[in-house]
């Protein structure tokens, strides 16, 4: 019964992602357990959300480099570590053929952190 009253174990978002996130076959070229070794630049983005001085995070990057996966990891982390209201927004302007109508330099992720 003591385990029921113990505070939950705390993780950094990057630790949470590596421990609990599993990428499904349907949407990942490399399905299975999420590994930051594949995208080491994601660690800084993920862990910045728990730094008290950080209010916004802007990521400007090319296409297909893991921005959606980073956002999904953060949503999972927040759902477990800090449950509460959360709004997730993505820019998904697409042309008829499915190609993005923005140049790669305009592909970005913006996270506004709640307090």
N, C-alpha and C positions, 0 to 999 in steps of 0.2 A: 504494500500500500504506500510505502514511502516514495516509490518511483512516481506515483500519481501526483504527489505534491511538490516534486522537484521542478525547478524552473527548466524550461526546454534548453537543450544544448544550443549555443549560439555559433553561427557560422558567418564568414564573409560570403558575399554573393558568389564569388568564384569557387569557394569551397563547397557551397551548397550545390552549385551546378555540377561540379565533378562528382559529388557524392550521390546526388539524387536524379539528375537529368538523364533521360534516355531518349535518343533521337530515333523516331520511328522510320521504318523502311520506306514508307510512302513519300516522305518529304526530304529525305537525307541521302546524299550520295555516299555517306559513311555512317550507316545506322549503327545504333548501339549506344554504349555509355559515352556521354559527352566528355571530351578530353581537351583541356586547354593547351596541351602540347601541340595540337593541330592549329590553333588560333591563339598564340600567346598574347597578342595585342588586346584580346578581349578581357584579360584579367584586370587591367587598369580601368577599363570602362566599367566593368561590373563592380569593382570594389570602390570606385569613386562615389557611388550612390550612398554609401554609409559614412562618408566623411562629412562631419557636421558643417564645415565651411562651404560645401558645394551645394548650390541651388539649382543649377542647370548644367547639363552635359550636352555638348554638340559633337557629333561624330560626322566628319565628312570623309567619305570613302567611296571606292568603286563599287560596282555591282557584284553581287554574289560573294561577299566577303564575311558574312555572318551577322549582319546587323539585326535581322529578324530573330535569329537564334539568341543573340544577346538580349533582345527585348523579351523574348519568351522566358529566358532564364531569370530575368529580373521579376517578371510577373509571378513565376513560381516561387522565387525567393520571398517576395513580399507577401504572397498568400500564406506562406508558412511562418515567416519571421515577424511580420508586422501586418496582420490582417486588418483590413479596412477598405474603404472606398478606393478604387483605382480606375483611372481612365487610361486606356491605351489607344494611341492614334498612329496610323501609318499613312504616308502619302502613296497612294496606289493608282496614280493616273496612268492608264494603259491605252495604247492604240488598239485598233481592231485585231491586228495580228498578234497581240500579246506583248509586243515589244514596248519597252518603256519610252515615253516621248520626251524624257529629260536627258540631257547629256550626262555622262558619268560623273562629271564634276558637281552636278546638282543632286546627286544621290546622298542623302544624309539621314541621320537619326537624331532626334532631339528628345531629351528626357527632361521633364520638369518635375522636380522632386517635391514631395509633400512634406509638411512639417508637423 
